[in-house]
Amino acid sequence: MIDFLVRDIFKPHPELLVFLVVALGFLVGKIHYKTIALGAVTGCLVMGLLFGAQLKVPVNGTVKDLFFIMFLFALGYKVGPQFFRGLKKDGLPQVLNAVVVCVTGLLVAWGFAAMLGYGPGLTAGLMSGSLTQSAAIGVAQGAIGTLPGLSGGDARTEENLVAVGYAVTYPLGTILCAMLLANVLPRLYRRDLATESAALAKEMDAPSDNPDLGAGYYEVVLRAYTVERPDLVGRTVEDFENQQKENGRRVYITQARRGGAILPQSQSTVLAEGDVVAVSALRGDLVAYDARTHIGAEADDVELLGYQTEHLHVVASEKAQLGKTVADLRREPFMVGVYVDKLYRSGAEFPYRLSTRLERGDTLVLTGPKRLVDPAGRQIGKPVPTSFATDMVWVGLGIFLGGCIGIPALTAGGVPISLSTSGGGLIMGLVFGYLRGKYPTFGNVPPGAQWLMDTLGLCMFVAIVGINAGPSFTSGLSTAGWGLLVFGAVATVVPLIVGFLFGHYVQRIRFPILMGVLAGGQTTTAAIGALNENAKSQIPTLGYTIPYAVGNVLLTIWGAVVVLLHH
């Protein structure tokens, strides 16, 4: 059976082997315990190693490079806004802590590898796996290929050993990071993540995940009333609303039903006796107005009150609104009946609070009746309708320019040093992602396309790495021995401990936020999931985003640095 697969399917068509490995890798990656999962990337690498060891079918390296540069551009595009935002004053403490974690991780991994006598391949594998940074695999392999004194066969052996070292150390590194931050450190310091996160959320005016909703109290209400008052009959909707404004109240008629049919929405609609009108207002204004007395009896009209709402993305740019808090914005007359559903800052969803101030380039997702949402959006900035089309001019040009700036090389000690095409792709992704986050009216790459380039691009890359490294996996593992696993675990824990001591005793970062900072600095997604679960809150995420961006950039670059240090 194996001979048939190799001879008639996989050797003539190795692309089919890649897709089979990816499919099985994603399946294996779903294996999890609580919030800790093996992950698709590790699953694809493990399945690639297994199939590669058994079938010995090589896959063209150009295909691997194509997926890797696409992944790195997408990675830079995704974290670019947070990376550059972290360079501002309010983000510098988190950036500094992430740098401490990353530099400590590099030095510890390199020191252990030198002590154990590892070559550049296992050294890079130990570093990338223990610090849970998959992108370092490809950068390290590219750097190994430039080392002088290595024949083609020796270089390929060392490149394959990068995957071996990563596959052995990554799963344990992920588990240890999540356990240390979510369980061990809080218990050692007798800190309750849930209690402290709740207290911190209260200080930050974040009583719930959605600050537009209180505990049983809705500030903006929608009610239906039957028109019965003679002084209201014959007046237009616009006349009614203007009278409310003159009296300092924010009461709006959003829809009307007449004779069983819902009328087209228009400000010039003349109200008639017996009409049922949907009224949107601030609760306090509606109570003060006493709608039952001035309009008529309250009605329960599901269809009238259940009208379709609009979700509109708006980029904040109007000077009159910039600097206002979310609470201030919600009190504006144009925001009555309009909710702030989400807020994106620097290209990422931002867990905003009532005290969060609006910055230029923030993207608000407004929801409510179209008649109210559209003008509200224009008061805040530039509406950007949702689009699922990817701007391939932006993507293709970014990857091309990144690759070009990565080609030139300097020579140090006889070793050519360059960003490489993949490293250049990462840098240009950071720049293009930042520009998109700052000016979100062009260069659209929707979440689905980002996932395809980011997750699938990396998984395709590591699947090919595994397939090509498979034949040497057993011999490489026997060369490394158990020391690789043990010292990889130490290389995971030490940077986190150093970062914690620095953040806790020197920087005085609040405990829940600090745990998120450490998870981000070591780019361990499983750790932030475990933290949020134990904290019963998203508060730790406030410390995760900026360090995650910085960690992704530095640890990816470390793939080349650790190889050069070894040389």
Residue pairs with C-beta under 8 A, 6 or more apart in sequence:
2 54
2 55
5 55
6 55
6 56
6 57
9 16
9 17
10 16
10 17
10 55
10 57
11 57
14 57
14 58
14 59
14 60
14 467
15 59
15 63
17 51
17 55
17 57
17 59
17 467
18 59
18 63
18 460
18 463
18 464
18 467
20 51
21 44
21 47
21 48
21 51
21 463
21 466
21 467
22 44
22 456
22 459
22 460
22 463
24 43
24 47
25 40
25 43
25 44
25 45
25 46
25 47
25 48
25 459
25 463
26 40
26 43
26 44
26 459
27 43
28 38
28 43
28 46
28 47
29 37
29 38
29 39
29 40
29 41
29 42
29 43
29 44
30 37
30 38
30 43
31 37
31 38
31 43
32 38
34 530
34 533
35 178
35 526
35 529
35 530
35 533
36 174
36 175
36 178
36 526
36 529
36 530
37 526
38 171
39 174
39 525
39 526
40 455
40 459
41 134
41 455
41 458
41 459
41 462
42 167
42 170
42 171
44 459
44 460
44 462
44 463
44 466
45 163
45 166
45 167
45 462
45 463
45 465
45 466
46 167
46 466
47 463
47 466
48 462
48 463
48 464
48 465
48 466
48 467
48 469
48 470
49 163
49 164
49 167
49 466
49 467
49 469
49 470
49 473
50 466
50 470
51 466
51 467
51 470
52 466
52 467
52 468
52 469
52 470
52 471
52 473
53 470
53 471
53 473
53 474
54 470
55 467
55 470
56 470
56 471
57 467
58 467
58 468
59 464
59 467
59 468
61 468
63 464
64 138
64 461
64 464
64 465
64 468
65 421
65 422
67 457
67 458
67 460
67 461
67 464
68 138
68 422
68 457
68 458
68 461
69 399
69 402
69 403
69 421
69 422
69 425
70 399
70 425
70 453
70 457
71 135
71 453
71 454
71 457
71 458
71 461
72 135
72 138
72 422
72 423
72 425
72 426
72 429
72 556
73 395
73 398
73 399
73 402
73 425
73 426
73 428
73 429
73 432
73 453
74 429
74 445
74 450
74 453
74 454
74 457
75 135
75 426
75 429
75 454
75 552
75 556
76 425
76 426
76 427
76 428
76 429
76 430
76 431
76 432
76 433
76 553
77 398
77 429
77 430
77 432
77 433
77 436
77 445
77 450
78 347
78 429
78 433
78 450
78 454
79 430
79 433
79 548
79 549
79 552
79 553
80 347
80 429
80 430
80 431
80 432
80 433
80 434
80 436
80 437
80 549
81 345
81 346
81 347
81 348
81 433
81 434
81 436
81 437
81 438
82 346
82 347
82 348
82 545
82 546
82 548
82 549
83 430
83 434
83 546
83 549
83 550
83 553
84 346
84 430
84 434
85 91
85 345
85 346
85 546
86 92
86 94
86 95
86 546
86 547
86 549
86 550
87 95
91 546
93 507
93 509
94 509
94 517
94 520
94 543
94 546
94 547
94 550
95 546
95 547
95 550
96 507
97 499
97 502
97 503
97 507
97 509
97 514
97 517
97 518
97 521
97 547
98 499
98 517
98 520
98 521
98 546
98 547
98 550
98 551
98 554
99 550
99 554
100 495
100 498
100 499
100 502
100 521
101 495
101 496
101 498
101 499
101 518
101 521
101 522
101 547
101 551
102 131
102 495
102 521
102 550
102 551
102 554
102 555
102 558
103 554
104 494
104 495
104 498
104 499
105 127
105 130
105 131
105 491
105 494
105 495
105 522
105 555
105 558
106 127
106 558
106 561
106 562
106 565
108 490
108 491
108 494
108 495
109 123
109 126
109 127
109 130
109 131
109 491
109 562
110 123
110 127
110 562
110 565
110 566
112 126
112 487
112 490
112 491
113 122
113 123
113 126
113 127
113 562
113 566
114 123
114 566
116 483
116 484
116 487
118 126
118 165
118 480
118 566
119 158
119 161
119 566
120 140
120 143
120 144
120 147
120 158
120 562
120 563
120 566
120 567
121 140
121 144
121 157
121 158
121 159
121 160
121 161
121 162
121 164
121 165
121 476
122 161
122 162
122 164
122 165
122 476
122 479
122 480
122 484
123 165
123 562
123 563
123 566
124 136
124 137
124 140
124 141
124 143
124 144
124 162
124 165
124 559
124 562
124 563
125 137
125 140
125 161
125 162
125 163
125 164
125 165
125 166
125 167
125 168
125 169
125 484
126 165
126 169
126 484
126 487
126 488
126 491
127 136
127 140
127 491
127 558
127 559
127 562
128 134
128 136
128 137
128 140
128 162
128 165
128 166
128 170
128 555
128 559
129 165
129 166
129 167
129 168
129 169
129 170
129 173
129 488
130 169
130 170
130 173
130 488
130 489
130 491
130 492
131 173
131 491
131 492
131 495
131 522
131 523
131 555
131 558
132 170
132 173
132 174
132 177
132 492
132 522
132 523
132 524
133 523
133 551
133 552
133 555
133 556
133 558
133 559
134 166
134 170
134 458
134 462
135 426
135 458
135 552
135 555
135 556
135 559
136 555
136 556
136 558
136 559
136 562
137 162
137 163
137 166
137 461
137 462
137 465
137 559
138 422
138 461
138 465
138 559
139 420
139 422
139 423
139 556
139 557
139 559
139 560
140 162
140 559
140 560
140 562
140 563
141 159
141 162
141 465
142 420
142 422
142 423
142 560
143 420
143 559
143 560
143 563
143 564
144 150
144 155
144 158
144 159
144 162
144 563
145 155
145 159
146 409
146 415
146 416
146 418
147 155
147 415
147 563
147 567
148 414
148 415
150 158
157 472
157 476
159 469
160 468
160 469
160 472
160 473
160 476
161 469
161 472
161 476
161 479
161 480
162 465
162 469
163 462
163 465
163 466
163 469
163 473
164 469
164 472
164 473
164 476
164 477
164 480
165 480
165 484
165 488
167 466
167 473
168 477
168 480
168 484
168 485
168 488
169 484
169 485
169 488
169 489
169 491
169 492
172 485
172 488
172 489
172 492
173 488
173 489
173 491
173 492
173 524
174 524
174 526
174 527
175 526
176 489
176 492
176 493
177 492
177 496
177 519
177 522
177 524
177 526
177 527
178 524
178 526
178 527
178 529
178 530
179 530
180 493
180 496
181 496
181 515
181 518
181 519
181 527
181 530
181 531
182 193
182 515
182 527
182 530
182 531
182 533
182 534
183 530
183 534
185 191
185 500
185 515
186 192
186 193
186 511
186 515
186 534
189 511
191 511
193 511
193 512
193 515
193 531
193 534
193 535
193 540
194 534
194 535
194 536
194 537
196 510
196 511
196 512
196 535
197 512
197 535
197 536
197 537
197 539
197 540
198 536
198 537
200 510
200 512
200 513
200 539
201 207
201 537
201 539
204 353
204 355
205 211
205 327
205 353
205 354
205 355
206 351
206 353
206 354
206 539
207 214
207 215
208 214
208 215
209 351
209 538
211 326
211 352
211 353
211 354
212 219
212 330
212 339
212 340
212 341
217 283
218 283
219 282
219 283
219 330
220 280
220 281
220 282
220 283
220 336
220 337
220 339
221 280
221 281
221 282
221 283
221 286
222 254
222 278
222 279
222 280
222 305
222 337
223 278
223 279
223 281
223 286
223 291
223 298
223 305
224 276
224 277
224 278
224 279
224 298
224 299
224 300
224 301
224 304
224 305
225 276
225 277
225 279
225 291
225 292
225 295
225 296
225 297
225 298
225 299
226 274
226 275
226 276
226 295
226 296
226 297
226 298
226 299
227 233
227 271
227 272
227 273
227 274
227 275
227 276
227 277
227 295
227 296
228 273
228 295
228 296
228 297
229 293
229 294
229 295
229 296
230 273
232 240
232 271
232 294
232 295
233 271
233 272
233 273
234 270
234 271
234 272
235 270
235 271
236 267
236 268
236 269
236 270
236 271
237 253
237 256
237 266
237 267
237 268
237 269
237 271
238 267
238 268
240 253
240 271
241 251
241 252
241 253
241 267
244 250
244 251
244 252
244 285
244 289
245 333
249 281
249 282
249 285
249 288
249 289
250 281
250 282
250 285
250 333
250 336
251 279
251 280
251 281
251 285
251 286
251 289
251 291
252 279
252 280
252 281
252 336
252 337
252 372
253 277
253 278
253 279
253 280
254 265
254 278
254 279
254 280
254 307
254 337
254 369
254 371
254 372
255 262
255 263
255 265
255 277
255 278
255 304
255 307
255 369
256 262
256 263
256 269
256 271
256 275
256 276
256 277
256 278
257 263
257 275
257 276
257 277
257 301
257 303
257 304
258 272
258 274
258 275
262 303
262 304
263 269
265 369
265 371
271 277
276 299
276 301
276 304
277 295
278 301
278 304
278 305
278 307
279 286
279 291
279 295
280 336
280 337
280 369
280 372
281 289
281 336
281 337
282 336
291 298
292 298
307 369
309 367
309 368
309 369
309 370
309 373
310 366
310 367
310 368
310 369
310 370
310 373
310 374
311 341
311 365
311 366
311 367
311 386
312 365
312 366
312 367
312 373
312 374
312 377
312 383
312 385
313 363
313 364
313 365
313 383
313 384
313 385
313 386
313 440
314 363
314 364
314 365
314 366
314 376
314 377
314 380
314 381
314 382
314 383
314 384
315 361
315 362
315 363
315 381
315 382
315 383
315 384
315 439
315 440
315 441
316 322
316 358
316 359
316 360
316 361
316 362
316 363
316 364
316 380
316 381
317 360
317 361
317 380
317 381
317 382
318 379
318 380
318 381
320 379
321 329
321 332
321 358
321 379
321 380
321 381
322 358
322 359
322 360
323 357
323 358
324 357
324 358
325 354
325 355
325 356
325 357
325 358
326 340
326 343
326 352
326 353
326 354
326 355
326 356
326 358
327 354
327 355
329 335
329 340
329 358
329 380
330 340
332 379
334 372
334 375
334 376
334 379
335 376
336 372
337 368
337 369
337 372
338 366
338 367
338 368
338 372
338 373
338 376
339 366
339 367
339 368
340 352
340 364
340 365
340 366
341 365
341 366
341 367
342 349
342 364
342 365
343 349
343 350
343 352
343 356
343 362
343 363
343 364
343 365
344 350
344 362
344 363
344 364
344 365
345 359
345 361
345 362
345 363
346 361
346 434
346 437
346 438
347 433
347 436
347 437
347 440
348 545
350 356
350 362
351 538
351 539
351 541
351 542
358 364
358 380
361 437
361 438
361 439
361 440
363 384
363 440
364 380
366 373
366 376
366 377
366 380
367 373
368 376
374 383
377 383
382 441
384 440
384 441
387 444
387 446
388 446
388 448
389 444
389 446
390 444
390 445
390 446
390 449
391 442
391 443
391 444
391 445
394 432
394 436
394 442
394 443
394 444
394 445
395 445
395 453
398 425
398 428
398 429
398 431
398 432
399 425
399 428
401 424
401 428
402 421
402 424
402 425
402 426
402 427
402 428
402 429
403 421
403 424
403 425
404 424
405 419
405 424
405 427
405 428
406 418
406 419
406 420
406 421
406 422
406 423
406 424
406 425
406 427
407 418
407 421
407 424
408 418
409 416
409 417
409 418
410 416
410 417
410 418
411 417
412 564
413 567
415 564
415 567
417 564
419 427
420 560
423 556
423 557
423 560
426 553
426 556
430 553
432 443
435 443
436 442
436 443
436 444
436 445
445 453
469 476
492 522
495 521
495 522
496 518
496 522
499 517
499 518
499 521
500 514
500 518
503 509
503 514
503 517
503 518
504 511
504 514
509 517
509 543
512 531
512 535
512 537
512 539
512 540
512 543
513 539
513 540
513 542
513 543
514 543
515 531
515 540
515 543
516 528
516 531
516 539
516 540
516 541
516 542
516 543
516 544
516 547
517 543
517 544
517 547
518 527
518 547
519 527
519 528
519 531
519 540
519 544
519 547
519 548
520 528
520 543
520 544
520 545
520 546
520 547
520 548
520 549
520 550
520 551
521 547
521 548
521 550
521 551
522 551
523 548
523 551
523 552
523 555
528 540
528 541
528 544
531 540
532 538
532 540
532 541
